[in-house]
Structure formats: C-alpha cells, structure tokens
Amino acid sequence: MAGCSSWHPRRSGLAGRFRCRRRPSPCSARTRRQQAADRLAAGERWQDHGLVFPSKVGTPMDPDHIDRTWHKIRAAAGLDWLRLHDLRHACATFLLVSGASPRTVMKVLGHSQIGLTMNTYAHVLPEIERAAVDEAARHLFG
C-alpha cells in the first residue's frame, strides 16, 4: 500500500518540508474523494498545499472555522466538557496502550524530544508494563 505522497511543513520548528511516508488510514479514501470534489468545485481557485484537511480551496483552514465546527460537533454529541486538545491526549494514550512505541507516539504528536512525550504520558506506562509482564507470564507458565 502506498503512503501519502504529499509534502508537509515540519512541525518540530525545523525549516523546510518533508515527504510523508505514512500509510493512508481507512478513512483516507473518503477524505481523498471529498478533496477531489472540492478541487473540482474550486477550479482555478484551488491552491494545493498538500494538506490532509484543507479548506474548500486547498488552503490551510481558518482556526476560527475549526473552532466553530468543533463546538457544533461536540454540542451535538453532548460532550460540551471535551476540549479539542483532549483528542490529542486520547490519541497518544490509545497508541501507547495499543503497543505503539513511545518514539512512534512522539513522531505522531510532532514532539521534538522523546522526554516531552514520556513526561506527558508516563501515567500510561505502568498499565502497559503490567500487561506486558502478564502476557509474558501467560506464555511462560500457561
């Protein structure tokens, strides 16, 4: 399966752009179809910035638009207490609990140092370590 072929700005503060090597997610086919439809509708106004979630004309989304949309979605779901940033923490926690290495989580979150990731998500590690020990014991002792 081919990875994303777009160029993205670096998140760690380094200059330049990088070619994404991630595999597409299951929802990316739908996202690509929507982007293709948006590109056709925009015609010559389309500006390709290689973004995963561009505006209707390919440019970076307006932060106020993202915020308004987020508030509508969470209100409809009855999750008024949930902050958008909480989804970032949930993603990191799910990745760690699912067995992703801390270095992988660091890269997904765009952290420049592993220490930041480890200090922020250290509370998840004891349960992961316990699960690893339990699994090893199960293999060794049945």
C-alpha positions in Angstrom: 0.0 0.0 0.0 1.4 3.3 -1.0 1.9 6.1 1.6 0.9 9.6 1.4 2.8 11.4 -1.3 2.2 14.9 -0.1 4.8 17.3 1.2 4.1 18.7 4.7 5.7 21.5 6.7 7.8 20.2 9.6 6.1 20.5 12.9 9.2 20.5 15.1 10.3 24.0 14.2 12.9 22.9 11.6 12.9 24.7 8.3 11.6 23.0 5.1 9.1 20.4 4.3 9.2 16.6 4.4 7.6 13.9 2.2 5.1 11.9 4.3 5.7 8.2 4.4 2.6 7.3 6.4 0.2 4.7 5.1 -3.3 6.0 4.4 -5.8 5.5 7.2 -9.1 3.6 6.4 -10.9 6.9 6.2 -8.4 8.5 3.9 -10.1 7.2 0.7 -13.3 9.1 1.7 -11.1 12.2 2.5 -9.4 12.0 -0.8 -12.7 11.7 -2.7 -14.0 14.8 -0.8 -10.8 16.7 -1.6 -11.1 15.7 -5.3 -14.7 17.0 -5.3 -13.6 20.2 -3.6 -10.7 20.6 -6.1 -13.1 20.3 -9.0 -15.6 22.7 -7.4 -12.9 25.3 -6.7 -11.5 25.1 -10.2 -8.7 27.7 -10.7 -9.1 28.9 -7.2 -7.7 25.6 -5.8 -4.3 26.0 -4.2 -2.5 22.7 -3.5 -0.7 22.9 -0.2 -0.6 19.1 0.3 -2.8 19.4 3.4 -4.8 16.5 4.8 -7.7 18.7 5.8 -7.6 21.8 3.6 -10.2 24.5 3.2 -12.6 24.2 0.3 -10.0 25.9 -1.9 -6.9 23.9 -0.7 -5.5 26.5 1.7 -5.0 25.9 5.5 -8.2 26.0 7.4 -9.0 29.1 9.3 -8.6 28.4 13.1 -11.8 30.1 13.9 -13.7 27.8 11.4 -12.1 24.8 13.0 -13.1 26.1 16.5 -16.7 26.8 15.4 -17.1 23.4 13.8 -15.6 21.6 16.8 -18.1 23.4 19.1 -21.0 22.3 16.9 -19.9 18.7 16.8 -19.3 18.4 20.5 -22.5 20.1 21.4 -24.4 17.7 19.1 -22.7 14.8 20.8 -23.5 16.1 24.3 -19.7 16.5 25.0 -19.6 20.1 26.0 -16.8 19.4 28.5 -14.5 17.9 25.9 -11.7 20.2 24.6 -10.3 19.7 21.1 -6.8 19.2 22.7 -8.2 16.3 24.7 -8.4 14.3 21.5 -4.6 14.7 21.1 -4.1 13.2 24.6 -6.6 10.4 23.8 -4.8 9.6 20.6 -1.4 9.3 22.4 -2.9 7.2 25.2 -4.6 4.9 22.7 -1.4 4.5 20.7 0.6 3.6 23.8 -2.0 1.2 25.2 -2.2 -0.4 21.7 1.5 -1.2 21.8 3.0 1.7 19.8 6.5 2.6 20.9 7.0 5.9 22.7 9.1 7.0 19.8 6.2 6.4 17.4 3.9 8.4 19.6 6.5 11.2 19.7 6.5 11.3 15.9 2.7 11.2 15.6 2.3 14.1 18.0 5.1 16.1 16.4 7.2 16.3 19.6 10.8 17.2 19.0 12.1 15.3 22.1 11.1 11.9 23.5 11.3 13.4 27.0 8.3 15.6 26.4 6.3 12.6 25.3 7.4 10.4 28.1 6.9 13.0 30.8 3.4 13.8 29.5 2.2 10.2 29.1 4.2 8.5 31.8 0.9 7.7 33.7 0.0 5.2 30.9 3.2 3.2 31.1 2.6 1.3 34.4 -0.5 -0.4 33.0 1.3 -1.2 29.7 4.3 -2.7 31.7 1.8 -4.7 33.8 0.1 -6.0 30.7 3.5 -7.0 29.1 4.5 -8.8 32.3 1.2 -10.6 32.4 1.4 -11.6 28.8 5.0 -12.9 29.2 3.9 -14.9 32.3 1.0 -16.4 30.3 3.4 -17.6 27.6 5.9 -19.0 30.1 3.5 -20.6 32.6 0.3 -21.1 30.7 
